[in-house]
């Protein structure tokens, strides 16, 4: 029953399946009995703590909102630089962006997130914000 060369393993035994899945695993993860296999299969794979889910979702939403806010700021600066907006429009735009900034900050504190938490690391692409 070789798994390294792509050989197909056919068995009705769950312990055979567990043994195949443990190939390359250190000695601490070997399952020898059917009851050990059943215990492992019953264990939850994801620990969904209500607070961590709330903060994770809040972090994701706030990161997207902050990204959109920065894009809006850049677009506003371009429009101001072109002279397209009147003074009253510039004033309203500035107030709206300022209120957005305060609301993002309030929500960040509500979810107990640091400023750095909203800046996702995209690996080789660098930081998001």
Buried (B, 14 or more C-beta within 10 A) or exposed (E): EEBEEEEEEEEEEBBBBBBEBBEEEEEEEEBEEEEEBEEEEEEEEEEEEEEEEEBEEBBEEBBEBBBEBEEBBEEBEEBBEEEEBEEEEBEEBEEEBEEBEEEBEEBBEEBEBEEEBBBBEEEEEEEBE
